[in-house]
Amino acid sequence: MANPVRSACCVVLAAVVVVYAQRHSQQDSHIQYERVGADVTMKCGSMDWDAAVTWTANGTDIDESHLNGSYLILKNVDLSQSGQYYCYEGSSWHLKYQTYLKVGMPPKEPVLMCRSNNYPKGFYCSWHLPTPTYIPNFFNISVIHGTKDMVCEKDATPKNRCHIRYLQLFSTVKYKVTLTVTNALGKNFTTLTFDEFAIVKPDPPESVVAKPVPNNPRRLEVSWQNPSSWPDPESFPLKFFLRYRPLILDQWQHVELSDGTSHTITDAYAGKEYIIQVAAKDNDIGTWSDWSVAVHATPWTEEPKHLTTEAQITETTSVSTSSFMAPPTTKICDKGAVVGSGAMAVCWTAGLVVAAYSVLFI
């Protein structure tokens, strides 16, 4: 025989579940996207136009001046009006409608860039929007080589980049890459068409070091390494472009080097600090890399020598002792030799001048 208490509990629980489902089915919760500057109208669920309702936005009551009957009217919305909106029945305060308003913009034409920094393995494409939309965007990229669709493998980080592996080297067939961006308010796209060789651009050289050359006040020894992303420098050698200048000047000096990863600057200004950078490029195709991280160095300078000869010591001693003078005596002003009523004044004045002169040299 069934337990009556257990049966009653099951009936009550079922009733609660039914009421909960009915209440939430009446609330029509969803996300509403609107463009910046648009006029927005929100209806309070199934409530009649003349029903008494209360609207809130992010927990704050909305003034009745924004209501048209039970409808909420928002004029010329801006980003600050994004948030959670609720509509309650006026007398019972039962929740009748809720929505999350997201104010944003449709996407503008995206910026797309494709580059091969690890030739001949493949290339990557990256993209971004020129201005924010303030709402979620979804990107789709397609790569076509001739008539063949190619796979662009998405990177985990950053998310706006993918890689394509070359299936055929030294191909004269162009690549076509199309990027489409879509959000709830619109869509846009851009397309790039290019040759395989045109997008080759190495990363900057690494581990750039500049050192002074001993006993050479106008020389600096500069060395660097191939970018670690360049996979085969033996088969696809790089050439380099060196630039340098003293910090006191704005004009760069340049040297292009067809091989090697070092160079000696021979025309540096003695004792002046220099700033030095290096760029790289495939010997035959593509474009120059960005500049490497700047390094600083100053050419070798000879340390000053100290004076230690006996003659110099004697000269220094004589100069030092000659700067001392004997203290003044009372014979400096002889009253008997001074004529006139200002004799005493002249005497005192002369004494003070001599005393001050002596103190100055002490």
Salt bridges, closest charged atoms under 4 A:
GLU89 OE1 - LYS96 NZ 3.77
ASP155 OD2 - ARG161 NE 2.89
ASP155 OD1 - HIS163 ND1 2.96
ASP195 OD1 - LYS174 NZ 3.10
ASP203 OD1 - ARG115 NH2 2.52
GLU256 OE2 - LYS239 NZ 3.55
GLU273 OE2 - HIS296 ND1 3.12
ASP290 OD1 - LYS201 NZ 3.15
